[in-house]
Amino acid sequence: MSSQPRIHPSDTIKNEWVLSSQTLYADGLAVEHQVQPSGECEAPGGLTHHVLAFELGNVPRQVSRIGGREYDGPLLQGEILLIPAEAALFGACETSDEILAFIIDPIFLHQVALQTNCRYPDQIELFNVLKTYDPQIEFIALSVQREIQQAIWGSRLYLNSLANMLAIHLLRNYTSCPPKLREYDGGLTQLKLHRVLEFINTNLEQDIQLADLADAADMSQCYFVNLFKQSMGITPWQYVVQQRVERAKVLLKQHNSPISDVALQCGFNSQSHFTLQFRKLTGVTPKRFRGN
C-alpha cells in the first residue's frame, strides 16, 4: 500500500478548473455533475471514497491508470470508470469532459453488504474498471441526471432508493464476493404493508426517507423497495407522490391558501416541484385544477 496520503475525490481537481458543477446527496452517496476542461488529476495514495464516473459526452482520448492497470483510448457516452478507494489513480483527458461522478462512502457500501449477506462484508473490494458499458448503471445515472436537470431536487426517497440500487448492483457485479440476496415473492405481508401505508399517510408533509419506510416494515432497505412494488404495483416514491397529489386536490378545493402553502402542507419542497408532479399525474396545473 502506498505511503502517500489518501485524498477526497473532490480534491483531485481544483475548483477553479471546473467549468460547471452541481451536486446531489443521498444515503452515503454524493453525485456530482461536472463539466471539466482538459487536464490531469492524480492521487498516488488513492482516494478516501469509491468513485464511479459515468461519461455523458464522448472523449477522443482518455488516459487512466487505476491500481496498476492502464487504459489509453476513447471514452464514449454511457461508458463508466470505476475507481475503488485506496487504488492509486492517474487520469488525463485531452478535451473538455462532462461526467456524472458517484462518490460512494465505503462505510455505506459496507452497510449494504451486511444487509445483503455478503460472505466477507469487512473485506469488500471493488474491481477497478477502466472502461465498460453497464445498462443498469446507465439507467441509474440518467435517472439522477433528470433530477439534477430539474434543478428543484425532487425526492430524497427516490434518490436514496437509487443509491441503494447502485450499491447492490456494484456488490453483485463488481466484487469478488457478491451478496446472496434472498428471493421473496408475494410482496409485503398485510400487517407490514398496513404499517408502511399508515406511516406514509401520517407523515406526508415530512421528508420521508427510505429508511423510515423500511423501519416501518421491519426489514432492510435492500429488500423493501422490491417487496413494496410487488404489493402495490408501483414503487414507494411513486406511491408517496400519488398520495401527496391526492391530498393536494382536497386542499385546493377546500381552502384558498396560496398554492405554495398547499405544496408545503403536502410534503413538496417547492411550488415548482409540486406543479411539475401535479401536472404529471392530473394533466393540469394546481391553479387550473382549483379554478375548475
C-alpha positions as CSV (number, residue, x, y, z in Angstrom):
1,M,0.0,0.0,0.0
2,S,1.3,3.5,-0.9
3,S,2.7,5.7,1.9
4,Q,1.1,8.7,0.2
5,P,-2.0,10.1,1.9
6,R,-5.4,9.3,0.5
7,I,-7.4,12.3,-0.7
8,H,-11.1,13.0,-1.1
9,P,-12.2,12.8,-4.8
10,S,-13.3,16.4,-4.9
11,D,-9.7,17.4,-4.1
12,T,-8.3,15.7,-7.2
13,I,-9.4,18.7,-9.4
14,K,-9.1,22.3,-8.3
15,N,-12.4,24.1,-8.0
16,E,-11.2,26.9,-10.4
17,W,-10.7,24.3,-13.1
18,V,-14.3,23.1,-13.1
19,L,-16.4,24.8,-15.7
20,S,-19.8,23.7,-14.2
21,S,-20.8,21.6,-11.2
22,Q,-23.9,20.5,-9.4
23,T,-24.2,18.0,-6.5
24,L,-27.0,15.8,-5.1
25,Y,-26.7,13.9,-1.9
26,A,-28.3,10.6,-0.9
27,D,-27.5,8.0,1.8
28,G,-23.8,7.5,1.8
29,L,-23.5,8.9,-1.7
30,A,-22.8,12.2,-3.5
31,V,-23.4,12.7,-7.2
32,E,-21.5,15.5,-8.9
33,H,-22.4,16.6,-12.4
34,Q,-19.3,18.3,-13.7
35,V,-18.0,19.8,-16.9
36,Q,-14.2,19.8,-16.8
37,P,-11.6,21.2,-19.1
38,S,-8.7,19.1,-20.5
39,G,-6.0,18.3,-17.9
40,E,-4.7,15.8,-15.4
41,C,-5.7,14.5,-12.0
42,E,-3.6,12.3,-9.7
43,A,-3.9,10.6,-6.3
44,P,-0.8,8.4,-5.8
45,G,-2.1,7.3,-2.4
46,G,-5.6,6.6,-3.6
47,L,-8.9,8.2,-2.7
48,T,-10.9,8.2,0.5
49,H,-14.1,7.1,-1.3
50,H,-15.0,4.8,-4.2
51,V,-15.8,6.7,-7.4
52,L,-17.9,5.7,-10.4
53,A,-17.6,8.1,-13.3
54,F,-20.4,8.0,-15.9
55,E,-19.5,9.5,-19.2
56,L,-22.1,12.0,-20.6
57,G,-20.1,13.1,-23.7
58,N,-17.6,11.5,-26.0
59,V,-13.9,11.8,-25.2
60,P,-11.5,11.0,-28.1
61,R,-8.6,10.1,-25.7
62,Q,-8.7,9.3,-22.0
63,V,-5.6,8.0,-20.2
64,S,-6.5,6.2,-17.0
65,R,-4.2,4.4,-14.6
66,I,-6.0,2.7,-11.7
67,G,-4.3,0.4,-9.3
68,G,-1.6,-0.6,-11.7
69,R,-3.9,-1.1,-14.8
70,E,-3.9,1.4,-17.6
71,Y,-6.2,2.4,-20.5
72,D,-5.4,4.8,-23.3
73,G,-8.1,5.5,-25.8
74,P,-11.6,6.9,-26.3
75,L,-14.3,7.0,-23.7
76,L,-17.8,7.0,-25.2
77,Q,-21.2,8.3,-23.9
78,G,-22.7,5.9,-21.4
79,E,-19.4,4.2,-20.5
80,I,-18.0,4.1,-17.0
81,L,-14.8,4.1,-14.9
82,L,-14.9,2.5,-11.5
83,I,-12.2,3.7,-9.1
84,P,-12.0,1.8,-5.8
85,A,-11.0,3.7,-2.7
86,E,-7.3,3.5,-1.9
87,A,-6.3,2.5,-5.5
88,A,-3.5,4.7,-6.9
89,L,-5.1,7.0,-9.6
90,F,-3.9,9.0,-12.5
91,G,-6.2,10.4,-15.2
92,A,-5.6,12.7,-18.2
93,C,-8.0,14.0,-20.8
94,E,-7.1,15.9,-24.0
95,T,-10.5,17.7,-24.3
96,S,-13.2,19.1,-22.0
97,D,-15.4,16.4,-20.5
98,E,-18.9,16.1,-19.0
99,I,-19.4,13.4,-16.4
100,L,-21.6,12.2,-13.5
101,A,-19.3,11.2,-10.6
102,F,-20.9,9.0,-8.0
103,I,-18.8,9.4,-4.8
104,I,-19.5,6.4,-2.6
105,D,-18.7,6.2,1.1
106,P,-17.0,2.8,1.8
107,I,-19.0,2.7,5.1
108,F,-22.3,2.9,3.2
109,L,-21.2,0.1,0.9
110,H,-20.2,-2.0,3.9
111,Q,-23.6,-1.4,5.5
112,V,-25.3,-2.6,2.3
113,A,-23.0,-5.6,2.2
114,L,-24.1,-6.5,5.8
115,Q,-27.8,-6.3,4.8
116,T,-27.3,-8.4,1.7
117,N,-25.4,-11.3,3.4
118,C,-22.1,-10.8,1.7
119,R,-19.8,-13.6,2.7
120,Y,-17.0,-11.2,3.8
121,P,-18.6,-7.8,4.4
122,D,-15.4,-6.4,6.2
123,Q,-13.3,-7.3,3.2
124,I,-15.3,-5.7,0.3
125,E,-13.0,-4.8,-2.6
126,L,-14.4,-3.3,-5.7
127,F,-12.8,-4.2,-9.0
128,N,-11.1,-1.3,-10.8
129,V,-12.8,-0.8,-14.2
130,L,-11.1,1.3,-16.9
131,K,-13.9,1.3,-19.5
132,T,-17.2,-0.6,-19.8
133,Y,-20.9,-0.2,-20.6
134,D,-23.4,-1.3,-18.0
135,P,-27.1,-0.7,-18.8
136,Q,-28.2,-0.9,-15.2
137,I,-25.8,1.8,-14.2
138,E,-26.8,3.9,-17.2
139,F,-30.5,3.7,-16.0
140,I,-29.5,4.9,-12.5
141,A,-27.2,7.6,-13.9
142,L,-29.8,9.0,-16.3
143,S,-32.4,8.9,-13.6
144,V,-30.2,11.0,-11.4
145,Q,-29.3,13.3,-14.2
146,R,-33.0,14.1,-14.7
147,E,-33.3,15.1,-11.1
148,I,-30.3,17.4,-11.5
149,Q,-31.7,19.0,-14.7
150,Q,-35.0,19.8,-12.9
151,A,-33.0,22.0,-10.6
152,I,-35.7,21.6,-8.0
153,W,-34.4,18.5,-6.2
154,G,-37.4,16.2,-6.2
155,S,-37.5,13.4,-3.7
156,R,-34.8,12.2,-1.3
157,L,-36.8,9.0,-1.0
158,Y,-36.3,8.5,-4.8
159,L,-32.6,9.4,-4.6
160,N,-31.9,7.2,-1.6
161,S,-33.6,4.3,-3.4
162,L,-31.4,4.8,-6.4
163,A,-28.3,5.0,-4.2
164,N,-29.3,1.7,-2.6
165,M,-29.9,0.1,-6.0
166,L,-26.5,1.3,-7.2
167,A,-24.8,-0.2,-4.1
168,I,-26.4,-3.6,-4.5
169,H,-25.6,-3.6,-8.2
170,L,-21.9,-2.8,-7.5
171,L,-21.7,-5.5,-4.9
172,R,-23.4,-8.1,-7.2
173,N,-21.3,-7.4,-10.3
174,Y,-18.0,-5.6,-9.3
175,T,-16.7,-7.5,-6.3
176,S,-15.1,-10.9,-5.8
177,C,-17.6,-12.0,-3.2
178,P,-21.1,-10.9,-4.3
179,P,-24.1,-10.9,-1.9
180,K,-26.5,-13.7,-1.6
181,L,-29.8,-11.9,-1.8
182,R,-32.8,-13.9,-0.7
183,E,-35.7,-14.1,-3.1
184,Y,-39.1,-13.1,-2.0
185,D,-42.4,-13.4,-3.8
186,G,-45.8,-12.1,-2.9
187,G,-44.8,-8.7,-1.5
188,L,-45.2,-7.5,2.0
189,T,-47.4,-9.1,4.5
190,Q,-50.7,-7.3,5.1
191,L,-49.5,-6.2,8.5
192,K,-46.3,-4.8,7.2
193,L,-48.0,-3.1,4.3
194,H,-50.6,-1.5,6.6
195,R,-47.8,-0.1,8.8
196,V,-46.0,1.4,5.9
197,L,-49.1,2.9,4.3
198,E,-50.2,4.3,7.7
199,F,-46.7,5.8,8.2
200,I,-46.8,7.5,4.7
201,N,-50.3,8.9,5.2
202,T,-49.5,10.2,8.6
203,N,-46.2,11.9,7.5
204,L,-47.0,13.1,4.0
205,E,-45.8,16.7,4.9
206,Q,-42.5,15.4,6.2
207,D,-39.3,14.5,4.2
208,I,-40.0,10.8,4.2
209,Q,-36.8,8.7,3.9
210,L,-36.4,5.1,2.6
211,A,-35.0,4.1,6.0
212,D,-38.2,5.3,7.6
213,L,-40.4,3.1,5.4
214,A,-38.0,0.1,5.7
215,D,-38.1,0.5,9.5
216,A,-41.9,0.6,9.5
217,A,-41.9,-2.7,7.6
218,D,-39.2,-4.0,10.0
219,M,-36.8,-5.0,7.2
220,S,-33.7,-3.8,5.4
221,Q,-33.8,-1.2,2.7
222,C,-32.3,-3.7,0.3
223,Y,-35.5,-5.8,0.2
224,F,-38.1,-3.2,0.9
225,V,-38.4,-1.4,-2.4
226,N,-38.9,-4.6,-4.4
227,L,-41.4,-6.1,-2.0
228,F,-43.4,-2.8,-1.8
229,K,-43.6,-2.7,-5.6
230,Q,-44.8,-6.4,-5.6
231,S,-47.6,-5.4,-3.2
232,M,-48.7,-2.1,-4.7
233,G,-47.7,-2.3,-8.3
234,I,-45.7,0.9,-8.0
235,T,-42.5,2.0,-6.2
236,P,-42.6,3.7,-2.8
237,W,-41.7,7.1,-4.2
238,Q,-44.4,6.8,-6.8
239,Y,-47.0,6.0,-4.1
240,V,-45.8,8.9,-1.9
241,V,-46.2,11.3,-4.8
242,Q,-49.6,10.0,-5.6
243,Q,-50.8,10.4,-2.1
244,R,-49.4,13.9,-1.9
245,V,-51.2,14.9,-5.0
246,E,-54.5,13.4,-3.7
247,R,-54.2,15.4,-0.5
248,A,-53.4,18.5,-2.6
249,K,-56.6,18.0,-4.6
250,V,-58.6,18.2,-1.4
251,L,-56.8,21.2,0.0
252,L,-57.0,23.1,-3.3
253,K,-60.8,22.7,-3.4
254,Q,-61.5,23.2,0.3
255,H,-59.2,26.2,1.1
256,N,-58.0,29.4,-0.5
257,S,-54.5,29.0,0.8
258,P,-51.7,30.1,-1.6
259,I,-50.5,27.2,-3.8
260,S,-47.1,27.5,-2.3
261,D,-48.6,26.7,1.2
262,V,-50.5,23.8,-0.2
263,A,-47.3,22.4,-1.7
264,L,-45.5,22.6,1.7
265,Q,-48.5,21.1,3.5
266,C,-48.4,18.1,1.2
267,G,-44.6,17.5,1.5
268,F,-43.3,19.1,-1.7
269,N,-40.2,21.1,-1.2
270,S,-41.1,23.8,-3.6
271,Q,-44.1,25.1,-5.6
272,S,-42.3,24.3,-8.8
273,H,-41.8,20.7,-7.9
274,F,-45.4,20.5,-6.7
275,T,-46.7,21.9,-10.0
276,L,-44.5,19.5,-12.0
277,Q,-45.7,16.4,-10.2
278,F,-49.3,17.6,-10.1
279,R,-49.4,18.2,-13.8
280,K,-47.7,14.9,-14.5
281,L,-50.4,12.9,-12.6
282,T,-53.5,15.0,-13.4
283,G,-52.8,16.7,-16.7
284,V,-53.4,20.2,-15.4
285,T,-51.6,22.7,-13.1
286,P,-52.8,23.2,-9.5
287,K,-54.0,26.7,-10.4
288,R,-56.2,25.4,-13.2
289,F,-57.4,22.5,-11.1
290,R,-58.5,24.9,-8.4
291,G,-60.4,27.0,-11.0
292,N,-62.3,24.1,-12.4
